[in-house]
Amino acid sequence: MGKYFDKLNEYQEKAAALTAAMNLFDYDTQTNSLSKADKYTSKAIGILADEYHSLFTGKKAAKLIKKCMKEYENGAMTAVECAIFKQYIKLHNELSPIPAEEYRKFKELTSKSVKVWVNAKKNKSFDDFAPMLEEIVGWKRKFAGYRKLKGQREYDVLLGDYEPDFNMEKLDVIFEDIKKDVLPVVKIYRNSHNETYDNPEAVENFINTAFDENKIRELCIFLPEYLGFDMDAGVISESEHPFTMNIHKYDVRMTNNYSNGDFFGPVFSSIHETGHALYEQGIDDSLVMTIIGEGTSMGMHEAQSRFYENMVGKNIKFWKPLICRLRKMFPDEMRDISEHDFNIMMNRVTCGAVRIDADELTYPFHIIIRYELEKSLISGTIKVSELKDEWNRKYKQYLGIEPKDDAEGVLQDVHWATGEFGYFPSYVIGSAAAAQLCVHIKSVMQFEKCLEGGKVKDLKKYFTKNIYRYGKAIRTNEILEKIMGEEFDVKYYVRYLCDKYGGEKEI
Ligand SMILES: [Zn+2]
């Protein structure tokens, strides 16, 4: 380790520790914090954010980068040190244009806004959240304006925070491809969807039953372990919106929500969040508590979670070794449910209003709607006051439905409350990369035999070796290129959706 990198290493280790502390506060706010503590929690977060900001900005940081650059160019750094150095420069460039005081104020604001959103959602009233959202959008536009390069658009700056390999130019093409080939299939399901069940009455009963919350919780704690989640290095808790948060690879926290009595909702959330959690737990030990010790991007993160949710969880072969357990746990509900019916039920297309409950076929359109709205909000072509009507109009346009209230409509996601504009497209990038990875997985292992034989942990082993361990040291396209010999291509996703859903019906 060179003399100057040694100094930079102190900075980045401190930054990783501060991130861990801020993440813990965030996790606590979303799971079990006390309402009277809010004011002081947000103050503490503001102070931590200030400290974090100062580690990457100012003359000291700029000087340090200059000096380290010599060590970098002389080949005095190891591969891990090079990756840390590059990430340090990236964060320096992102944070330097933002005044420290404004950065702190924004962090304080978003530490309070989740509570406001939770209450507004409870009251089904967008008006209760709109003023807060207006402030958040204002900050995001301002920060993106500070940070943008010459000729760059604000929303591209925000997209880059979650998936550096994609911008609007690329996403517009990807979404057009999806609309062109997948929307006609969605339209067929919108007009008629008659599934052929062995026992329609039992299915009807299964779908409408309020499942015992404790039993669903038990199942949703079993599934992550079955997939390979290390319970000694992680926690499963509860929150309004399921999420996964890494403090570091030995402290990965995921949440779920079992309160609505549904079966598939929490089950697939559990499998989805496990995909995120396995990624974080698979980071190499040499990267723990560094600024590159986490998944490379939200796109690649969603590739893992959507792979587990859809390619693994919605494959009936995955359930073959588990079906007896389900029958024992839910003897009444499962009594007359055949494997065939279970398979059709979990893969049925419902054209619903809620993204996290969406089927695979309509899922990308939930994202396209948010992408189009975010683009307009950040460019200023629509105002927050027009957001709800625009939301409802687009749901009618793409999916032919109207949300029954604001909770099921414009208030359904937490992302805007936490200021995560630019995040949503990662879900489609991830779903598409998952379809691409699935083609690869089938070429290197007997995928379905592995699911059927209860050896699903083999997947974790493969992904750890080829993706997880690198953390932020390599990017999404580099990963795909390295293991598949080609970069991201949406054609795999379009083909996957059309084969799976277009095949049953004539198009
Ligand atoms: Zn996710």
Boltz pocket constraint, residues with backbone or C-beta under 6 A from the ligand:
constraints:
  - pocket:
      binder: B
      contacts: [[A, 272], [A, 276], [A, 301], [A, 302], [A, 305]]
      max_distance: 6.0
